[in-house]
Each structure stands twice: as C-alpha cells, then as structure tokens.
Amino acid sequence: MLRTSLITASLLALAACSSHTSTDVQADAAKAVPAQPAAAKQKTVIDDQLKALDKARAVGNQLEKEKEDHDKAIDDQGS
C-alpha cells in the first residue's frame, strides 16, 4: 500500500511540474501535423481487405438481383 501511494504521489508531482499546459501541447501538435485534404487518404494495412469486402458485397447484390429476376421469370411461366 505504501509503495502504491509513493508511486502515485511521484507521478502527481511530476505532472504538476510540467512546463506545458494542455492547450500548449494541443497547439504544438496542430502545428507539427499539417492538415491533409480528405482526397489524400493514406493507405492502410487493411485497404486490400476492405476492397475485397466491397467486391464481395457487389457480387452478392448482383446475385440477389439475378435470383429475383429468375424467380420472377419462373412465376411468370407458371401463371
């Protein structure tokens, strides 16, 4: 218990001695990272997987439409 109290007190003391305020840190971060336009999207590790999922959804939608057309054709022949 004493050990935890000492660690907590040390961390609080270090945090209180910080020379930067939270607004200073936020302003510095905004200056360091230039604003990127929405069109310049950075490539991520999962982009290929997302493309594959989109393609699979498109194929699934196409198959559902073809099935509906096929079912409608069968219903029209049966009537």
Buried (B, 14 or more C-beta within 10 A) or exposed (E): EEEEEEEEEEEEEEEEEEEEEEEEEEEEEEEEEEEEEEEEEEEEEEEEEEEEEEEEEEEEEEEEEEEEEEEEEEEEEEE
